[in-house]
């Protein structure tokens, strides 16, 4: 089984503007995803809004500087993630297609395979 990270992106303002009914439907869609994915979920969390992020960068002189807010200036921010163990990418695509962020106009999902460094050690 390979591991895949599902990264959930969207517009913080759109998420924050959801009515209670929309939020309930959103949560229900995630609950259905978690039920369908079952034990393939190896972890996952919803993140606080991007405005709470702290970014680290090099100042070019070998020192690290911190900045309040997300690393990149973009409308879509990372809002959460799931780590899945699955047979292949097709299985992850099928499961992730259920997430409400795939179907909303202000959000999306990125799937990335996780590198298994154990294979590199031989």
N, CA, C and O atoms as CSV, one atom per row, in Angstrom:
chain,resi,resn,atom,element,x,y,z
A,1,UNK,N,N,0.838,-1.180,0.000
A,1,UNK,CA,C,0.000,0.000,0.000
A,1,UNK,C,C,0.885,1.246,0.000
A,1,UNK,O,O,1.851,1.344,0.757
A,2,UNK,N,N,0.538,2.175,-0.851
A,2,UNK,CA,C,1.249,3.450,-0.919
A,2,UNK,C,C,0.497,4.486,-0.083
A,2,UNK,O,O,-0.696,4.346,0.186
A,3,UNK,N,N,1.224,5.526,0.317
A,3,UNK,CA,C,0.604,6.622,1.056
A,3,UNK,C,C,0.423,7.817,0.134
A,3,UNK,O,O,1.268,8.116,-0.709
A,4,UNK,N,N,-0.706,8.490,0.320
A,4,UNK,CA,C,-1.038,9.683,-0.457
A,4,UNK,C,C,-1.524,10.768,0.496
A,4,UNK,O,O,-2.288,10.506,1.425
A,5,UNK,N,N,-1.070,11.982,0.248
A,5,UNK,CA,C,-1.544,13.133,1.013
A,5,UNK,C,C,-2.591,13.842,0.172
A,5,UNK,O,O,-2.340,14.191,-0.981
A,6,UNK,N,N,-3.760,14.054,0.749
A,6,UNK,CA,C,-4.809,14.829,0.107
A,6,UNK,C,C,-4.788,16.202,0.774
A,6,UNK,O,O,-5.077,16.331,1.963
A,7,UNK,N,N,-4.444,17.214,-0.001
A,7,UNK,CA,C,-4.373,18.581,0.500
A,7,UNK,C,C,-5.622,19.323,0.052
A,7,UNK,O,O,-5.951,19.333,-1.134
A,8,UNK,N,N,-6.313,19.938,0.989
A,8,UNK,CA,C,-7.585,20.596,0.719
A,8,UNK,C,C,-7.371,22.105,0.749
A,8,UNK,O,O,-6.975,22.668,1.770
A,9,UNK,N,N,-7.639,22.749,-0.381
A,9,UNK,CA,C,-7.450,24.186,-0.515
A,9,UNK,C,C,-8.790,24.879,-0.723
A,9,UNK,O,O,-9.728,24.299,-1.269
A,10,UNK,N,N,-8.863,26.120,-0.281
A,10,UNK,CA,C,-10.072,26.896,-0.526
A,10,UNK,C,C,-9.901,28.326,-0.063
A,10,UNK,O,O,-8.846,28.716,0.436
A,11,UNK,N,N,-10.934,29.080,-0.234
A,11,UNK,CA,C,-10.962,30.487,0.119
A,11,UNK,C,C,-11.474,30.614,1.556
A,11,UNK,O,O,-12.629,30.293,1.839
A,12,UNK,N,N,-10.607,31.084,2.462
A,12,UNK,CA,C,-10.992,31.228,3.870
A,12,UNK,C,C,-12.268,32.044,4.033
A,12,UNK,O,O,-13.097,31.724,4.884
A,13,UNK,N,N,-12.438,33.089,3.236
A,13,UNK,CA,C,-13.625,33.937,3.347
A,13,UNK,C,C,-14.883,33.162,2.978
A,13,UNK,O,O,-15.924,33.321,3.616
A,14,UNK,N,N,-14.791,32.332,1.957
A,14,UNK,CA,C,-15.947,31.522,1.547
A,14,UNK,C,C,-16.286,30.495,2.632
A,14,UNK,O,O,-17.456,30.299,2.960
A,15,UNK,N,N,-15.265,29.846,3.183
A,15,UNK,CA,C,-15.520,28.885,4.255
A,15,UNK,C,C,-16.143,29.586,5.456
A,15,UNK,O,O,-17.085,29.068,6.056
A,16,UNK,N,N,-15.627,30.755,5.810
A,16,UNK,CA,C,-16.138,31.490,6.961
A,16,UNK,C,C,-17.543,32.018,6.765
A,16,UNK,O,O,-18.254,32.254,7.741
A,17,UNK,N,N,-17.959,32.210,5.517
A,17,UNK,CA,C,-19.280,32.770,5.219
A,17,UNK,C,C,-20.364,31.693,5.091
A,17,UNK,O,O,-21.514,32.023,4.804
A,18,UNK,N,N,-20.031,30.434,5.294
A,18,UNK,CA,C,-21.028,29.371,5.162
A,18,UNK,C,C,-22.101,29.517,6.233
A,18,UNK,O,O,-21.810,29.811,7.393
A,19,UNK,N,N,-23.335,29.306,5.822
A,19,UNK,CA,C,-24.448,29.305,6.769
A,19,UNK,C,C,-24.337,28.033,7.627
A,19,UNK,O,O,-23.608,27.109,7.266
A,20,UNK,N,N,-25.043,27.982,8.742
A,20,UNK,CA,C,-25.026,26.754,9.549
A,20,UNK,C,C,-25.465,25.526,8.747
A,20,UNK,O,O,-24.926,24.435,8.933
A,21,UNK,N,N,-26.434,25.705,7.866
A,21,UNK,CA,C,-26.895,24.584,7.046
A,21,UNK,C,C,-25.807,24.142,6.069
A,21,UNK,O,O,-25.591,22.946,5.874
A,22,UNK,N,N,-25.128,25.104,5.461
A,22,UNK,CA,C,-24.037,24.762,4.547
A,22,UNK,C,C,-22.898,24.077,5.294
A,22,UNK,O,O,-22.303,23.122,4.793
A,23,UNK,N,N,-22.600,24.567,6.487
A,23,UNK,CA,C,-21.534,23.962,7.298
A,23,UNK,C,C,-21.904,22.528,7.668
A,23,UNK,O,O,-21.060,21.634,7.613
A,24,UNK,N,N,-23.168,22.309,8.046
A,24,UNK,CA,C,-23.624,20.959,8.380
A,24,UNK,C,C,-23.499,20.026,7.182
A,24,UNK,O,O,-23.054,18.888,7.333
A,25,UNK,N,N,-23.884,20.490,5.996
A,25,UNK,CA,C,-23.773,19.673,4.782
A,25,UNK,C,C,-22.307,19.390,4.461
A,25,UNK,O,O,-21.954,18.286,4.044
A,26,UNK,N,N,-21.468,20.387,4.658
A,26,UNK,CA,C,-20.028,20.238,4.430
A,26,UNK,C,C,-19.454,19.165,5.362
A,26,UNK,O,O,-18.714,18.281,4.929
A,27,UNK,N,N,-19.805,19.257,6.638
A,27,UNK,CA,C,-19.324,18.279,7.622
A,27,UNK,C,C,-19.868,16.884,7.316
A,27,UNK,O,O,-19.164,15.890,7.495
A,28,UNK,N,N,-21.112,16.807,6.858
A,28,UNK,CA,C,-21.706,15.511,6.522
A,28,UNK,C,C,-20.977,14.869,5.344
A,28,UNK,O,O,-20.789,13.652,5.316
A,29,UNK,N,N,-20.570,15.679,4.380
A,29,UNK,CA,C,-19.821,15.153,3.234
A,29,UNK,C,C,-18.472,14.610,3.682
A,29,UNK,O,O,-18.028,13.570,3.195
A,30,UNK,N,N,-17.816,15.306,4.608
A,30,UNK,CA,C,-16.545,14.793,5.135
A,30,UNK,C,C,-16.764,13.512,5.937
A,30,UNK,O,O,-15.954,12.588,5.860
A,31,UNK,N,N,-17.842,13.451,6.698
A,31,UNK,CA,C,-18.146,12.237,7.462
A,31,UNK,C,C,-18.378,11.058,6.517
A,31,UNK,O,O,-17.924,9.947,6.790
A,32,UNK,N,N,-19.079,11.293,5.411
A,32,UNK,CA,C,-19.315,10.229,4.422
A,32,UNK,C,C,-17.991,9.782,3.797
A,32,UNK,O,O,-17.771,8.589,3.592
A,33,UNK,N,N,-17.113,10.740,3.496
A,33,UNK,CA,C,-15.790,10.400,2.965
A,33,UNK,C,C,-15.030,9.526,3.967
A,33,UNK,O,O,-14.458,8.502,3.594
A,34,UNK,N,N,-15.025,9.936,5.246
A,34,UNK,CA,C,-14.289,9.172,6.258
A,34,UNK,C,C,-14.866,7.768,6.419
A,34,UNK,O,O,-14.124,6.809,6.630
A,35,UNK,N,N,-16.179,7.649,6.320
A,35,UNK,CA,C,-16.813,6.333,6.409
A,35,UNK,C,C,-16.389,5.458,5.238
A,35,UNK,O,O,-16.031,4.296,5.431
A,36,UNK,N,N,-16.426,6.004,4.029
A,36,UNK,CA,C,-16.070,5.235,2.840
A,36,UNK,C,C,-14.586,4.870,2.832
A,36,UNK,O,O,-14.222,3.755,2.457
A,37,UNK,N,N,-13.737,5.799,3.242
A,37,UNK,CA,C,-12.286,5.547,3.233
A,37,UNK,C,C,-11.884,4.611,4.366
A,37,UNK,O,O,-10.922,3.854,4.235
A,38,UNK,N,N,-12.609,4.658,5.467
A,38,UNK,CA,C,-12.377,3.740,6.578
A,38,UNK,C,C,-10.932,3.705,7.059
A,38,UNK,O,O,-10.316,4.737,7.322
A,39,UNK,N,N,-10.413,2.491,7.164
A,39,UNK,CA,C,-9.059,2.292,7.702
A,39,UNK,C,C,-7.958,2.771,6.759
A,39,UNK,O,O,-6.784,2.774,7.132
A,40,UNK,N,N,-8.322,3.173,5.546
A,40,UNK,CA,C,-7.305,3.725,4.632
A,40,UNK,C,C,-6.837,5.103,5.100
A,40,UNK,O,O,-5.776,5.567,4.681
A,41,UNK,N,N,-7.614,5.760,5.963
A,41,UNK,CA,C,-7.203,7.057,6.495
A,41,UNK,C,C,-6.167,6.832,7.582
A,41,UNK,O,O,-6.447,6.204,8.604
A,42,UNK,N,N,-4.968,7.350,7.353
A,42,UNK,CA,C,-3.876,7.231,8.311
A,42,UNK,C,C,-3.733,8.500,9.150
A,42,UNK,O,O,-2.899,8.555,10.053
A,43,UNK,N,N,-4.536,9.512,8.858
A,43,UNK,CA,C,-4.502,10.753,9.613
A,43,UNK,C,C,-5.176,11.854,8.832
A,43,UNK,O,O,-5.463,11.700,7.644
A,44,UNK,N,N,-5.429,12.959,9.492
A,44,UNK,CA,C,-6.028,14.101,8.831
A,44,UNK,C,C,-6.579,15.074,9.844
A,44,UNK,O,O,-6.992,14.692,10.938
A,45,UNK,N,N,-6.579,16.336,9.466
A,45,UNK,CA,C,-7.073,17.377,10.345
A,45,UNK,C,C,-7.552,18.565,9.533
A,45,UNK,O,O,-7.086,18.798,8.418
A,46,UNK,N,N,-8.492,19.318,10.103
A,46,UNK,CA,C,-8.859,20.625,9.576
A,46,UNK,C,C,-7.887,21.626,10.197
A,46,UNK,O,O,-7.561,21.514,11.379
A,47,UNK,N,N,-7.430,22.584,9.434
A,47,UNK,CA,C,-6.493,23.583,9.926
A,47,UNK,C,C,-7.219,24.875,10.264
A,47,UNK,O,O,-8.279,25.161,9.707
A,48,UNK,N,N,-6.655,25.648,11.169
A,48,UNK,CA,C,-7.165,26.979,11.460
A,48,UNK,C,C,-7.018,27.836,10.200
A,48,UNK,O,O,-6.316,27.442,9.269
A,49,UNK,N,N,-7.659,28.982,10.159
A,49,UNK,CA,C,-7.587,29.856,8.990
A,49,UNK,C,C,-6.149,30.265,8.694
A,49,UNK,O,O,-5.316,30.319,9.598
A,50,UNK,N,N,-5.863,30.549,7.438
A,50,UNK,CA,C,-4.512,30.888,6.995
A,50,UNK,C,C,-3.955,32.108,7.720
A,50,UNK,O,O,-2.739,32.257,7.843
A,51,UNK,N,N,-4.833,32.978,8.197
A,51,UNK,CA,C,-4.358,34.171,8.901
A,51,UNK,C,C,-3.653,33.823,10.209
A,51,UNK,O,O,-2.953,34.666,10.770
A,52,UNK,N,N,-3.821,32.608,10.702
A,52,UNK,CA,C,-3.155,32.191,11.937
A,52,UNK,C,C,-1.800,31.552,11.666
A,52,UNK,O,O,-1.094,31.194,12.609
A,53,UNK,N,N,-1.421,31.401,10.407
A,53,UNK,CA,C,-0.166,30.746,10.045
A,53,UNK,C,C,1.040,31.604,10.414
A,53,UNK,O,O,0.946,32.829,10.492
A,54,UNK,N,N,2.155,30.953,10.635
A,54,UNK,CA,C,3.450,31.604,10.794
A,54,UNK,C,C,4.375,30.991,9.758
A,54,UNK,O,O,4.526,29.771,9.699
A,55,UNK,N,N,4.996,31.837,8.938
A,55,UNK,CA,C,5.891,31.368,7.878
A,55,UNK,C,C,7.340,31.616,8.273
A,55,UNK,O,O,7.655,32.626,8.903
A,56,UNK,N,N,8.205,30.707,7.906
A,56,UNK,CA,C,9.641,30.826,8.143
A,56,UNK,C,C,10.358,30.944,6.816
A,56,UNK,O,O,10.036,30.238,5.860
A,57,UNK,N,N,11.336,31.843,6.757
A,57,UNK,CA,C,12.135,32.039,5.542
A,57,UNK,C,C,13.560,32.388,5.952
A,57,UNK,O,O,13.813,32.852,7.064
A,58,UNK,N,N,14.467,32.154,5.039
A,58,UNK,CA,C,15.834,32.608,5.231
A,58,UNK,C,C,15.914,34.073,4.843
A,58,UNK,O,O,15.266,34.506,3.889
A,59,UNK,N,N,16.713,34.841,5.585
A,59,UNK,CA,C,16.891,36.247,5.227
A,59,UNK,C,C,18.058,36.433,4.257
A,59,UNK,O,O,18.428,37.565,3.943
A,60,UNK,N,N,18.634,35.340,3.786
A,60,UNK,CA,C,19.752,35.407,2.842
A,60,UNK,C,C,21.100,35.474,3.521
A,60,UNK,O,O,22.127,35.291,2.867
A,61,UNK,N,N,21.124,35.731,4.812
A,61,UNK,CA,C,22.378,35.822,5.562
A,61,UNK,C,C,22.507,34.671,6.564
A,61,UNK,O,O,23.315,34.726,7.492
A,62,UNK,N,N,21.701,33.636,6.359
A,62,UNK,CA,C,21.779,32.474,7.228
A,62,UNK,C,C,20.884,32.529,8.450
A,62,UNK,O,O,20.878,31.594,9.251
A,63,UNK,N,N,20.142,33.584,8.607
A,63,UNK,CA,C,19.210,33.703,9.724
A,63,UNK,C,C,17.792,33.380,9.240
A,63,UNK,O,O,17.461,33.554,8.067
A,64,UNK,N,N,16.984,32.917,10.159
A,64,UNK,CA,C,15.585,32.600,9.849
A,64,UNK,C,C,14.717,33.744,10.355
A,64,UNK,O,O,14.852,34.194,11.493
A,65,UNK,N,N,13.827,34.201,9.488
A,65,UNK,CA,C,12.868,35.221,9.883
A,65,UNK,C,C,11.476,34.616,9.912
A,65,UNK,O,O,11.176,33.694,9.154
A,66,UNK,N,N,10.645,35.126,10.770
A,66,UNK,CA,C,9.261,34.657,10.844
A,66,UNK,C,C,8.337,35.769,10.380
A,66,UNK,O,O,8.596,36.956,10.581
A,67,UNK,N,N,7.258,35.345,9.757
A,67,UNK,CA,C,6.245,36.275,9.268
A,67,UNK,C,C,4.878,35.732,9.656
A,67,UNK,O,O,4.620,34.537,9.517
A,68,UNK,N,N,4.013,36.595,10.137
A,68,UNK,CA,C,2.638,36.175,10.403
A,68,UNK,C,C,1.916,36.012,9.081
A,68,UNK,O,O,2.056,36.832,8.174
A,69,UNK,N,N,1.144,34.946,8.984
A,69,UNK,CA,C,0.365,34.710,7.773
A,69,UNK,C,C,0.956,33.609,6.917
A,69,UNK,O,O,2.031,33.085,7.210
A,70,UNK,N,N,0.250,33.267,5.868
A,70,UNK,CA,C,0.683,32.152,5.012
A,70,UNK,C,C,1.941,32.499,4.233
A,70,UNK,O,O,2.270,33.669,4.034
A,71,UNK,N,N,2.629,31.464,3.800
A,71,UNK,CA,C,3.890,31.596,3.069
A,71,UNK,C,C,3.705,32.306,1.738
A,71,UNK,O,O,4.503,33.171,1.374
A,72,UNK,N,N,2.667,31.946,1.019
A,72,UNK,CA,C,2.427,32.527,-0.300
A,72,UNK,C,C,1.207,33.429,-0.272
A,72,UNK,O,O,0.259,33.190,0.476
A,73,UNK,N,N,1.240,34.456,-1.086
A,73,UNK,CA,C,0.063,35.311,-1.243
A,73,UNK,C,C,-0.824,34.685,-2.311
A,73,UNK,O,O,-0.505,34.735,-3.499
A,74,UNK,N,N,-1.914,34.108,-1.894
A,74,UNK,CA,C,-2.834,33.454,-2.804
A,74,UNK,C,C,-4.225,33.486,-2.195
A,74,UNK,O,O,-4.373,33.581,-0.977
A,75,UNK,N,N,-5.232,33.409,-3.033
A,75,UNK,CA,C,-6.606,33.415,-2.537
A,75,UNK,C,C,-6.950,32.074,-1.889
A,75,UNK,O,O,-7.647,32.023,-0.876
A,76,UNK,N,N,-6.456,30.996,-2.483
A,76,UNK,CA,C,-6.725,29.677,-1.929
A,76,UNK,C,C,-5.676,29.326,-0.889
A,76,UNK,O,O,-4.477,29.409,-1.154
A,77,UNK,N,N,-6.128,28.937,0.290
A,77,UNK,CA,C,-5.241,28.582,1.381
A,77,UNK,C,C,-5.439,27.111,1.741
A,77,UNK,O,O,-6.503,26.540,1.502
A,78,UNK,N,N,-4.418,26.517,2.310
A,78,UNK,CA,C,-4.509,25.147,2.781
A,78,UNK,C,C,-5.439,25.123,3.979
A,78,UNK,O,O,-5.204,25.815,4.970
A,79,UNK,N,N,-6.494,24.328,3.888
A,79,UNK,CA,C,-7.502,24.294,4.940
A,79,UNK,C,C,-7.536,23.000,5.725
A,79,UNK,O,O,-8.137,22.931,6.798
A,80,UNK,N,N,-6.889,21.970,5.189
A,80,UNK,CA,C,-6.886,20.693,5.881
A,80,UNK,C,C,-6.233,19.633,5.032
A,80,UNK,O,O,-5.802,19.888,3.908
A,81,UNK,N,N,-6.168,18.432,5.589
A,81,UNK,CA,C,-5.514,17.340,4.869
A,81,UNK,C,C,-6.020,15.996,5.372
A,81,UNK,O,O,-6.549,15.874,6.477
A,82,UNK,N,N,-5.841,15.010,4.536
A,82,UNK,CA,C,-5.996,13.607,4.910
A,82,UNK,C,C,-4.766,12.868,4.416
A,82,UNK,O,O,-4.237,13.179,3.349
A,83,UNK,N,N,-4.311,11.898,5.182
A,83,UNK,CA,C,-3.272,10.975,4.745
A,83,UNK,C,C,-3.966,9.641,4.523
A,83,UNK,O,O,-4.598,9.101,5.430
A,84,UNK,N,N,-3.844,9.113,3.309
A,84,UNK,CA,C,-4.485,7.839,2.983
A,84,UNK,C,C,-3.453,6.803,2.595
A,84,UNK,O,O,-2.421,7.123,2.005
A,85,UNK,N,N,-3.735,5.579,2.927
A,85,UNK,CA,C,-2.991,4.439,2.426
A,85,UNK,C,C,-3.915,3.729,1.449
A,85,UNK,O,O,-5.019,3.323,1.811
A,86,UNK,N,N,-3.461,3.581,0.212
A,86,UNK,CA,C,-4.332,3.009,-0.812
A,86,UNK,C,C,-3.507,2.183,-1.789
A,86,UNK,O,O,-2.284,2.309,-1.857
A,87,UNK,N,N,-4.195,1.341,-2.536
A,87,UNK,CA,C,-3.521,0.480,-3.504
A,87,UNK,C,C,-2.906,1.287,-4.636
A,87,UNK,O,O,-1.829,0.954,-5.130
A,88,UNK,N,N,-3.598,2.357,-5.050
A,88,UNK,CA,C,-3.079,3.150,-6.168
A,88,UNK,C,C,-3.775,4.504,-6.222
A,88,UNK,O,O,-4.717,4.771,-5.476
A,89,UNK,N,N,-3.287,5.350,-7.123
A,89,UNK,CA,C,-3.830,6.695,-7.265
A,89,UNK,C,C,-5.303,6.668,-7.659
A,89,UNK,O,O,-6.074,7.510,-7.198
A,90,UNK,N,N,-5.705,5.731,-8.490
A,90,UNK,CA,C,-7.108,5.649,-8.912
A,90,UNK,C,C,-8.048,5.493,-7.711
A,90,UNK,O,O,-9.125,6.088,-7.678
A,91,UNK,N,N,-7.639,4.700,-6.741
A,91,UNK,CA,C,-8.454,4.509,-5.543
A,91,UNK,C,C,-8.572,5.820,-4.761
A,91,UNK,O,O,-9.649,6.156,-4.269
A,92,UNK,N,N,-7.472,6.553,-4.647
A,92,UNK,CA,C,-7.484,7.827,-3.921
A,92,UNK,C,C,-8.347,8.849,-4.659
A,92,UNK,O,O,-9.103,9.587,-4.028
A,93,UNK,N,N,-8.244,8.899,-5.971
A,93,UNK,CA,C,-9.065,9.818,-6.764
A,93,UNK,C,C,-10.542,9.518,-6.554
A,93,UNK,O,O,-11.346,10.432,-6.372
A,94,UNK,N,N,-10.899,8.243,-6.580
A,94,UNK,CA,C,-12.302,7.863,-6.364
A,94,UNK,C,C,-12.785,8.346,-5.006
A,94,UNK,O,O,-13.878,8.900,-4.897
A,95,UNK,N,N,-11.983,8.140,-3.977
A,95,UNK,CA,C,-12.381,8.561,-2.632
A,95,UNK,C,C,-12.409,10.078,-2.502
A,95,UNK,O,O,-13.384,10.639,-2.002
A,96,UNK,N,N,-11.351,10.746,-2.947
A,96,UNK,CA,C,-11.242,12.199,-2.801
A,96,UNK,C,C,-12.309,12.935,-3.606
A,96,UNK,O,O,-12.667,14.065,-3.272
A,97,UNK,N,N,-12.813,12.311,-4.649
A,97,UNK,CA,C,-13.858,12.945,-5.456
A,97,UNK,C,C,-15.132,13.199,-4.667
A,97,UNK,O,O,-15.975,13.987,-5.094
A,98,UNK,N,N,-15.283,12.543,-3.521
A,98,UNK,CA,C,-16.454,12.743,-2.667
A,98,UNK,C,C,-16.345,14.009,-1.822
A,98,UNK,O,O,-17.356,14.495,-1.316
A,99,UNK,N,N,-15.147,14.549,-1.662
A,99,UNK,CA,C,-14.964,15.694,-0.775
A,99,UNK,C,C,-15.690,16.918,-1.316
A,99,UNK,O,O,-15.659,17.175,-2.519
A,100,UNK,N,N,-16.344,17.677,-0.440
A,100,UNK,CA,C,-17.129,18.827,-0.909
A,100,UNK,C,C,-16.273,19.897,-1.572
A,100,UNK,O,O,-16.767,20.643,-2.418
A,101,UNK,N,N,-14.997,19.987,-1.203
A,101,UNK,CA,C,-14.125,21.002,-1.795
A,101,UNK,C,C,-13.871,20.757,-3.273
A,101,UNK,O,O,-13.522,21.686,-4.000
A,102,UNK,N,N,-14.039,19.530,-3.724
A,102,UNK,CA,C,-13.873,19.213,-5.148
A,102,UNK,C,C,-15.015,19.825,-5.956
A,102,UNK,O,O,-14.840,20.156,-7.129
A,103,UNK,N,N,-16.170,19.974,-5.339
A,103,UNK,CA,C,-17.374,20.401,-6.051
A,103,UNK,C,C,-17.728,21.869,-5.855
A,103,UNK,O,O,-18.654,22.366,-6.496
A,104,UNK,N,N,-17.010,22.573,-4.984
A,104,UNK,CA,C,-17.276,23.997,-4.744
A,104,UNK,C,C,-16.409,24.831,-5.679
A,104,UNK,O,O,-15.290,24.438,-6.008
A,105,UNK,N,N,-16.918,25.964,-6.100
A,105,UNK,CA,C,-16.190,26.817,-7.038
A,105,UNK,C,C,-14.994,27.525,-6.445
A,105,UNK,O,O,-14.143,28.011,-7.190
A,106,UNK,N,N,-14.899,27.602,-5.123
A,106,UNK,CA,C,-13.826,28.357,-4.470
A,106,UNK,C,C,-12.747,27.468,-3.862
A,106,UNK,O,O,-11.883,27.966,-3.141
A,107,UNK,N,N,-12.777,26.168,-4.133
A,107,UNK,CA,C,-11.842,25.271,-3.468
A,107,UNK,C,C,-11.439,24.133,-4.389
A,107,UNK,O,O,-11.952,24.000,-5.500
A,108,UNK,N,N,-10.525,23.327,-3.916
A,108,UNK,CA,C,-10.059,22.196,-4.687
A,108,UNK,C,C,-9.215,21.282,-3.812
A,108,UNK,O,O,-8.938,21.579,-2.650
A,109,UNK,N,N,-8.822,20.175,-4.397
A,109,UNK,CA,C,-8.056,19.153,-3.689
A,109,UNK,C,C,-6.840,18.792,-4.524
A,109,UNK,O,O,-6.928,18.644,-5.743
A,110,UNK,N,N,-5.711,18.653,-3.858
A,110,UNK,CA,C,-4.474,18.193,-4.502
A,110,UNK,C,C,-4.089,16.863,-3.866
A,110,UNK,O,O,-4.110,16.726,-2.643
A,111,UNK,N,N,-3.741,15.888,-4.690
A,111,UNK,CA,C,-3.314,14.574,-4.208
A,111,UNK,C,C,-1.842,14.419,-4.550
A,111,UNK,O,O,-1.434,14.615,-5.695
A,112,UNK,N,N,-1.046,14.063,-3.540
A,112,UNK,CA,C,0.382,13.865,-3.788
A,112,UNK,C,C,0.851,12.585,-3.130
A,112,UNK,O,O,0.558,12.343,-1.959
A,113,UNK,N,N,1.586,11.752,-3.879
A,113,UNK,CA,C,2.165,10.555,-3.267
A,113,UNK,C,C,3.208,10.955,-2.225
A,113,UNK,O,O,3.902,11.961,-2.379
A,114,UNK,N,N,3.307,10.167,-1.180
A,114,UNK,CA,C,4.301,10.382,-0.133
A,114,UNK,C,C,5.527,9.543,-0.480
A,114,UNK,O,O,5.402,8.374,-0.843
A,115,UNK,N,N,6.699,10.137,-0.368
A,115,UNK,CA,C,7.948,9.433,-0.658
A,115,UNK,C,C,8.235,8.459,0.483
A,115,UNK,O,O,8.189,8.831,1.655
A,116,UNK,N,N,8.528,7.224,0.133
A,116,UNK,CA,C,8.895,6.221,1.114
A,116,UNK,C,C,10.415,6.135,1.151
A,116,UNK,O,O,11.020,5.484,0.299
A,117,UNK,N,N,11.026,6.777,2.115
A,117,UNK,CA,C,12.483,6.800,2.216
A,117,UNK,C,C,13.064,5.459,2.626
A,117,UNK,O,O,14.271,5.249,2.508
A,118,UNK,N,N,12.233,4.556,3.103
A,118,UNK,CA,C,12.741,3.216,3.439
A,118,UNK,C,C,13.247,2.519,2.187
A,118,UNK,O,O,14.192,1.733,2.262
A,119,UNK,N,N,12.630,2.795,1.023
A,119,UNK,CA,C,13.070,2.186,-0.237
A,119,UNK,C,C,14.459,2.664,-0.632
A,119,UNK,O,O,15.191,1.937,-1.303
A,120,UNK,N,N,14.838,3.885,-0.224
A,120,UNK,CA,C,16.122,4.462,-0.598
A,120,UNK,C,C,17.272,3.855,0.202
A,120,UNK,O,O,18.421,3.889,-0.238
A,121,UNK,N,N,16.968,3.303,1.368
A,121,UNK,CA,C,18.025,2.746,2.221
A,121,UNK,C,C,18.446,1.348,1.817
A,121,UNK,O,O,19.461,0.822,2.273
A,122,UNK,N,N,17.637,0.763,0.947
A,122,UNK,CA,C,17.995,-0.559,0.449
A,122,UNK,C,C,17.747,-1.577,1.455
A,122,UNK,O,O,17.992,-2.759,1.211
